[in-house]
Amino acid sequence: MSITAIVGGNWGDEGKGKMTDALASEAEYVVRYQGGSNAGHTVIGPYGKVALHLLPSGVLHPHVHNVIGPGVALDLDQLFAEYEMLRERGIPEARLTVSHRAQIVLPVHRLLDELEEQRLGDSSYGSTRRGIAPFYADKYAKLGVQVADLYDHDRLLERLQATLVPKNVLLQHLYGRPPLQAEAWLAHLLRQAERLRPLVGDTTELLGAAARQAPVLLEGQLGALRDPDHGIYPYVTSSSTLAGYGTVGAGLPPGAISRVITVVKAYASCVGAGPFVSELSGEEADELRRRGGDAGEFGATTGRPRRVGWFDAVATRYGCAVQGATDTALTNLDVLGYLDAIPVCTAYRLADGTRTTQFPVTAALAGARPILDYLPGWQCDITGARRYDELPEAARHYVRFIEQATGRKVSFVSNGPHREQLIAR
């Protein structure tokens, strides 16, 4: 059984899409197992730059069987929009199976997400307004609609009516909006159901059989610090971002995952609210943001400028630990080539003056400040390197520092946005 999970070690935006796309060349299945369209994975390949939000990052490989598992928040509008985008780009139609147990993001979920962010104002959580929190609230309140429900008219109408009862109370009495009627959505959902029908299947059975003989990649969304149990709560997403959830969200047995590649960036970045100890501001941040990635540090889903900072050893060591990382992939190393000395955060100074190298709970992060060390820069372009020994000694020293800081081997070094700019060690 060869099942590898590719997950994030920090706040998300680490480069998981590139890693999944790169490793998909040797996989037969690529699986999304949690989250929804609230985060984007950018893949650069023979068709140029492709931003994916719901489809797995194996879709640019014609041989790969892509899977959307039962743990995913399935936004049908987004799914079909991405399918159409691929068609317009001339990309061969992806092989895709969608779990009949996956649940549907409804229009009311997106509406409530937007209204709540507006109500919170400056206290908002930085939601992408894709309906994810209301969706998962419904899922665990047993008010959700499964894909299979789309093919039973009476059951679908019953499920829609049930989910609207509490929401109409909120719409009228909290947000001052008129109530919604289930019948208004029915025709649209039934049309979507027919378009989806050829893709629907029992992905648990499919993967259970496949995993015994074929390599499988599980593609995680966001990063460890956005996990609702182990992250910077409440500035988190609404589904587990950890590799440990991969078997649940994909429908595989416990212990099925044999390798956990945790992706970390050579510096830190995030989209959204919450504590970010090593965050930069002003011209220093603008410079790093401008140089970052293929087109700078801007969210693939929101287009918002990412918050950026120096590599945070405290947060990353913790992220790798809760992910259960077997090894790491270091991305965006090339971005730091403009610096003669590279700051790295090796400890925190908490508000009470305590120095710590342990990642604290959210309440203790308030007022924390980074303690910085400095590593020598290499001050040259490394994007042309194809072997590890072609990197300058200072760049290799930086990789060794990451290994020491995380306690995990760096198995891959990404030195540019393209597929071929990935060094395996």
C-alpha positions in Angstrom: 0.0 0.0 0.0 1.6 3.3 -1.1 -0.4 6.3 0.2 1.2 9.7 0.5 -0.4 12.7 2.1 0.8 16.2 1.0 -0.1 18.7 3.6 0.8 22.2 4.8 3.0 23.0 7.8 1.9 26.5 8.5 -1.0 28.9 7.6 -1.6 27.5 4.1 -0.2 28.9 0.8 3.0 26.7 1.2 3.0 25.3 -2.4 1.1 22.1 -2.0 -0.4 22.3 -5.5 3.0 22.3 -7.1 4.1 19.3 -5.0 1.0 17.4 -5.7 1.3 18.1 -9.5 5.0 17.1 -9.4 4.4 13.8 -7.6 1.3 13.0 -9.6 3.5 11.9 -12.5 4.2 8.8 -10.5 0.7 8.3 -8.9 -2.5 6.8 -10.2 -4.9 8.5 -7.9 -5.0 12.1 -6.5 -7.6 12.7 -3.8 -9.0 15.8 -2.2 -10.3 14.7 1.2 -11.3 17.9 3.1 -12.1 21.6 2.7 -13.8 23.2 -0.3 -13.3 26.0 -2.8 -12.0 28.4 -0.1 -8.4 27.9 -0.9 -6.5 27.7 -4.2 -3.7 25.5 -5.4 -1.7 27.0 -8.3 -0.1 24.6 -10.8 2.3 25.6 -13.6 2.7 23.1 -16.3 2.5 22.6 -20.1 -0.7 24.6 -20.2 0.6 27.6 -18.3 -0.5 28.7 -14.8 -3.7 27.0 -13.6 -5.4 28.0 -10.4 -7.5 25.2 -8.9 -9.9 25.5 -6.0 -11.9 22.3 -5.8 -10.5 19.9 -8.5 -7.5 17.9 -7.3 -4.1 19.0 -8.5 -3.6 15.8 -10.6 -5.9 17.1 -13.3 -3.1 18.1 -15.6 -1.9 14.5 -15.8 -4.2 12.6 -18.2 -3.3 9.2 -16.6 -4.3 10.3 -13.1 -7.7 9.3 -11.7 -8.8 12.3 -9.6 -11.1 11.8 -6.6 -13.3 14.2 -4.5 -13.8 12.3 -1.3 -16.7 12.3 1.2 -15.0 14.8 3.5 -15.0 17.6 0.9 -17.4 20.6 0.8 -18.6 20.2 -2.8 -19.5 23.5 -4.5 -21.1 22.4 -7.8 -21.0 25.9 -9.3 -17.2 26.0 -8.7 -16.7 22.4 -9.9 -18.4 23.0 -13.2 -16.7 26.4 -13.6 -13.3 24.7 -13.2 -14.2 22.0 -15.6 -15.2 24.7 -18.2 -11.9 26.6 -17.5 -9.9 23.5 -18.3 -11.8 22.9 -21.5 -11.3 26.5 -22.6 -7.6 26.2 -22.0 -7.4 23.1 -24.2 -6.6 20.8 -21.3 -7.9 17.2 -21.8 -10.9 16.4 -19.7 -9.8 15.2 -16.3 -10.7 11.7 -15.0 -12.8 12.4 -12.0 -15.0 10.5 -9.5 -17.0 12.4 -6.9 -18.1 10.6 -3.7 -21.9 10.0 -3.5 -21.4 10.8 0.2 -19.9 14.2 -0.3 -22.1 17.1 0.8 -23.2 20.1 -1.2 -22.4 23.7 -0.5 -25.8 25.5 -1.0 -26.4 29.1 -2.0 -27.6 29.9 1.5 -24.2 28.8 2.9 -22.4 31.4 0.8 -25.0 34.0 1.6 -24.7 33.5 5.4 -20.9 33.5 5.2 -21.0 36.9 3.5 -23.6 38.4 5.8 -21.7 37.2 8.9 -18.4 38.7 7.7 -20.2 41.9 7.1 -21.8 41.9 10.5 -18.5 41.2 12.2 -16.7 44.0 10.4 -13.2 44.6 11.8 -13.6 41.6 14.0 -14.1 39.2 11.1 -12.1 36.0 10.6 -10.9 36.8 7.1 -13.4 34.3 5.5 -13.2 33.8 1.7 -17.0 33.9 1.8 -17.3 30.6 0.0 -19.8 29.3 2.5 -17.4 26.9 4.2 -18.2 27.6 7.9 -22.0 27.5 7.4 -21.6 24.3 5.3 -19.7 22.5 8.0 -22.1 23.8 10.7 -24.9 22.2 8.8 -22.9 19.0 8.2 -22.4 18.4 11.9 -25.9 19.7 12.8 -27.2 16.9 10.5 -28.8 19.4 8.2 -26.6 18.7 5.1 -27.4 17.5 1.7 -25.4 14.6 0.3 -24.7 14.1 -3.4 -26.9 11.0 -3.3 -29.8 13.1 -2.1 -29.8 14.9 -5.5 -31.2 11.9 -7.2 -34.3 11.5 -5.0 -36.7 14.5 -5.6 -38.8 14.1 -2.5 -35.8 13.5 -0.2 -34.0 16.5 -1.7 -36.9 18.8 -1.1 -37.3 17.5 2.4 -33.6 18.1 3.2 -33.6 21.6 1.7 -36.7 22.5 3.8 -35.1 21.2 7.0 -31.9 23.2 6.5 -33.8 26.4 5.8 -35.9 26.4 9.0 -33.1 27.7 11.3 -31.5 29.8 8.6 -34.7 31.7 7.9 -34.8 32.7 11.5 -31.3 34.1 11.2 -31.9 35.8 7.9 -35.0 37.6 9.2 -34.1 38.4 12.8 -30.3 38.8 12.7 -29.6 40.0 9.2 -32.9 41.7 8.3 -33.3 39.6 5.1 -36.4 38.0 3.7 -36.8 34.2 4.2 -35.8 31.7 1.5 -37.9 29.0 -0.1 -36.5 25.6 -0.9 -38.5 25.3 -4.1 -36.5 28.2 -5.5 -33.3 26.1 -5.6 -34.8 22.8 -6.7 -34.8 23.1 -10.5 -31.2 24.4 -10.5 -30.0 21.6 -8.2 -31.7 19.0 -10.3 -30.1 20.3 -13.5 -26.7 20.2 -11.8 -27.4 16.7 -10.5 -27.8 15.4 -14.1 -24.6 17.1 -15.2 -22.8 15.5 -12.2 -24.3 12.1 -12.6 -21.6 10.5 -14.8 -18.9 11.5 -12.2 -20.7 10.1 -9.1 -19.5 6.9 -7.5 -18.5 5.1 -4.3 -15.1 6.5 -3.9 -14.5 4.6 -0.6 -14.8 1.3 -2.5 -12.8 2.7 -5.4 -9.9 3.8 -3.3 -10.0 0.8 -1.0 -9.4 -1.5 -4.0 -6.9 0.9 -5.7 -4.8 1.5 -2.7 -3.7 -2.1 -2.5 -2.0 -1.9 -5.8 -1.6 1.7 -7.0 0.2 4.8 -5.7 -2.3 7.3 -4.1 -1.7 11.0 -3.2 -3.9 12.7 -0.7 -4.0 16.4 -1.3 -4.5 18.5 1.8 -5.9 22.1 1.9 -4.5 25.0 4.0 -2.0 24.2 6.7 -1.6 22.9 10.3 -2.1 26.3 11.9 -5.6 26.5 10.3 -6.8 23.3 11.9 -9.8 23.8 14.2 -8.4 21.6 17.0 -4.6 22.3 16.8 -4.4 25.6 15.0 -4.8 29.3 15.9 -8.4 29.0 16.9 -10.7 30.8 16.1 -8.8 32.0 13.1 -9.0 28.6 11.5 -11.0 26.8 8.8 -13.9 24.5 9.5 -12.5 21.1 8.6 -9.3 19.3 9.8 -6.2 20.3 7.8 -4.1 17.5 9.2 -2.9 14.3 7.5 -4.6 12.3 10.3 -7.9 13.3 8.8 -6.9 12.1 5.4 -8.0 8.5 5.9 -11.4 9.7 7.2 -12.1 12.3 4.5 -10.9 10.0 1.7 -12.6 6.8 3.1 -9.5 4.8 3.8 -8.6 2.6 6.8 -6.7 4.0 9.8 -3.0 3.7 9.3 -3.2 3.6 5.5 -1.0 6.6 5.0 2.7 5.5 4.8 4.3 8.9 4.1 3.4 12.5 5.1 5.2 15.1 3.1 4.7 18.4 4.9 5.2 21.4 2.7 6.9 24.5 4.2 8.0 27.7 2.7 11.5 29.2 2.9 9.7 32.3 4.4 6.3 32.6 5.9 3.0 33.8 4.3 -0.7 33.6 4.9 -4.1 34.9 3.7 -6.6 35.6 6.4 -6.7 36.9 10.0 -5.0 35.7 13.2 -1.7 35.8 15.0 1.4 35.8 12.8 4.5 36.5 14.9 7.1 36.9 12.3 5.0 39.1 10.1 6.6 42.0 8.2 5.1 45.4 7.3 6.0 48.4 5.1 8.6 48.3 2.4 10.3 45.2 3.8 7.0 43.3 3.4 6.3 44.8 0.0 9.6 43.7 -1.3 9.2 40.1 -0.2 5.6 39.9 -1.4 6.6 41.3 -4.8 9.4 38.7 -5.2 7.4 35.8 -3.9 6.2 33.1 -6.2 5.5 33.3 -9.9 3.3 36.4 -9.7 4.0 37.6 -6.1 2.2 36.7 -2.9 -1.5 37.1 -3.7 -4.2 34.5 -2.7 -5.2 32.2 -5.5 -8.8 32.2 -4.4 -9.3 35.8 -3.1 -6.6 37.7 -4.9 -5.8 39.4 -1.6 -2.2 40.3 -0.8 -0.7 37.6 1.4 0.7 38.6 4.7 4.4 37.7 4.7 7.2 37.3 7.2 10.4 35.5 7.9 10.6 31.7 8.3 9.2 30.8 11.7 10.9 27.8 13.2 8.6 27.8 16.3 5.4 27.5 14.2 6.9 25.2 11.6 8.3 22.7 14.0 4.9 22.5 15.7 3.1 22.2 12.3 5.3 19.4 11.2 4.8 17.6 14.6 1.0 17.8 14.5 1.0 16.7 10.8 3.1 13.7 11.7 5.6 14.7 9.0 7.8 11.9 7.7 9.7 14.5 5.7 9.3 18.0 4.3 9.3 19.8 1.0 10.9 23.3 1.1 9.4 25.7 -1.4 10.3 29.2 -2.7 13.9 29.0 -1.7 14.8 31.0 -4.8 12.8 34.0 -3.6 15.4 34.7 -0.8 18.3 35.2 -3.3 18.1 39.0 -3.0 19.2 39.1 0.7 22.7 39.3 1.9 21.6 38.1 5.4 18.4 36.2 5.9 16.4 36.7 9.2 14.8 33.6 10.7 12.5 33.5 13.8 14.0 30.9 16.2 12.0 31.8 19.4 9.2 34.0 20.7 9.2 36.6 23.4 5.8 36.5 25.0 4.0 39.5 26.4 5.1 38.6 30.0 8.7 38.5 28.9 9.0 34.8 28.7 11.2 33.4 25.9 9.8 30.2 24.4 10.6 27.8 21.5 7.3 26.0 22.0 4.3 27.1 19.9 1.7 28.5 22.4 -2.1 28.6 22.4 -3.7 31.5 20.6 -4.3 33.5 23.8 -0.6 33.5 24.6 0.3 34.6 21.0 -1.2 38.0 21.7 1.7 40.4 22.0 4.3 37.8 21.2 7.4 39.1 19.3 9.9 37.2 17.2 13.4 36.5 18.3 15.5 36.6 15.1 18.8 35.0 14.1 20.5 35.7 10.8 21.8 33.2 8.2 24.1 34.1 5.3 22.4 34.8 2.0 23.6 33.6 -1.4 22.8 36.7 -3.4 22.3 35.0 -6.7 19.7 33.4 -9.0 19.3 29.7 -8.2 16.4 28.9 -10.4 18.6 27.1 -12.9 19.8 24.5 -10.5 18.6 20.9 -11.1 20.7 19.1 -8.6 21.3 19.8 -4.9 25.0 20.2 -5.3 24.4 22.9 -7.8 23.0 25.2 -5.1 25.4 27.7 -3.5 26.8 26.6 -0.1 24.8 29.3 1.7 21.5 28.0 0.2 22.4 24.4 1.2 23.2 25.8 4.7 19.7 27.3 4.8 18.2 23.9 3.9 20.2 22.3 6.7 18.9 24.9 9.1 15.3 24.0 8.1 16.0 20.4 8.8 17.5 21.2 12.2 14.6 23.6 13.0 11.8 21.1 12.0 13.5 17.8 13.0 12.6 16.4 9.6 14.6 15.7 6.4 14.0 18.1 3.5 13.4 15.6 0.7 12.5 18.2 -1.9 13.7 21.7 -2.6 11.7 23.9 -4.9 13.7 26.6 -6.6 11.1 28.1 -8.9 7.4 27.8 -9.8 7.7 25.3 -12.7 7.6 21.5 -12.5 11.2 21.1 -13.5 12.3 23.5 -10.7 12.1 20.8 -8.0 15.2 19.1 -6.6 14.8 15.7 -5.0 17.3 14.8 -2.3 
